[in-house]
Amino acid sequence: MEESTPRSGGLILGGLSGVVLQSFYTVYNALPYGLLESVYRNAMVVEIKSRGFYCETEYPVQASYKGVAIGEFHLDLLVAKQLVVELKVAKRIHPRHEAQLLNYLILSRRPVGLLLNFGPTPQKRRMVGPAARGMQ
């Protein structure tokens, strides 16, 4: 199931973001702090799919220069082929985590990303990338 419109609640991919955030809090409250990121990632996939949305893990994204591939990166999650989700297990979200998500948004040409931290307290950041310009 994908959103019929790119905007929901005034936000680009707002409805889809809401589903992923609900999934995040469900997983956060069900699993203890301190597990490996891969455990939370796998639980997120189960939760997102149980809500009827397609979800890919380790989605490959290439960086290129003058038509030559110069690097490959992997998105933790790509939900409904639209929303980039970067997961962390850290004491707090750091600016380098935000920079990583912004790079992923630019390279993947996706409009919106969520940075979700399974830390001692749950933390989230929502970022809008350059690809969203055409959706506003």
N, C-alpha and C positions, 0 to 999 in steps of 0.2 A: 504494500500500500504506500503510495507516494502522495504528497500534498498536491491538490489540484491547482493551487495558486502559489507563487513563490513567496507571497507575503501572508502572514497570519498574525493578527493582533498588532499590526503596524510594523512588525519586524520581518526582515527578509528571512525566510525559512523559520519563522517564529514557532509555528506549530510543531515542526520536526525537531527543533531545538528543545522544545518543551518535553517532547517524548523522551529524548535522550537524557535530559536532566532528571526526569522522573525515574528513568532506568538507573542513572547514576546513584541517586539517593536510595533507591531500593537495594542495589548491590552494596553500597556503603554501609547501610544498616544491617545487612545480612552477614557480611564477612568481617572478620577482625582486622584491625590495623596491622600493618607490617608484613603482609604477604608480598610475593613477587608481583610485579606489574602484569605479567602474563596471566596470572590467576584472575586478577580483576578484569583484564581484557576479555578473557574467555567467558567470565560471568556476564559482562556487559553484552556480549554477542547473544548469549542465551536470552537475556532480559529484553533486548531490543527486538529480537526475532519473535519472542513471545507476544510482543505488542503489534506484530504484523508488518514489520519493516525489514527490508533487505539490508544486510550489513556485511561488509567485507573487512577482513583483517589483513594487516601488512600490505596494503594496497601500494603497488610500486609507482613512483613518480620520477621521471627523468628530468635532469637539468641539462640543457644543451647550449652550446655557443657556436654560432655560425653553422648550425645544422649538425654539429658533432656532439654526441652525448659526452658530458663531462662529469656526470655523477648520477647516482640513483639513490633515492630515499624511499622510505616506507612509512605510509600513514598508519597509525595504530588502527584506526577504524575509519571507514568511509560508509556513511549511512545513506541509504536511498540514492546512492550515486551522486549525492549533492553535498552532504555535510561532513566536514573533516573533524575528527575527534582525536585529540592527543591526550593520552593518559600519563599521569605521573604518580609516583609514590615518593613524596618528599615532605619535609617538615612544613614547607610553605611553597607557594608558587614563586618562582624567581624570574626576573626579567629575561634571562636566557631561554626559559621555557616559552615565554610569550614571543620572543624573536623566532624561535623554532617554528611555532604555529604560523606566524606570519609568513615565513619562508615557504612552508607547506601550502598555504593558501595561494601564494603567488605562483609557485611551480605547478600546482595542480589545477590552477585556474578555476577554483571553487570559490563561491561567494562568502561562505561563512564557516567559521570553525569554533569548536569548543575545546578549552583546555580544562581538564578535570583532574583534580589532585586527590588521591586517596590517602591523605595525610592524617595526622592526629585529629584534625577537624577537616570536614570536607570543604574544598575550595573549588571555585569555578570562574572561568573568564570566557567571555564571548567576544570573538573578533570578526570584523567584517573586512574582507580583503578587496583588492582592486577589481576583481571580477564582478563585484556587486554593483559597480557603477552603472552598468547597463540595466539593472533590475530596479533602480530607484525611480 
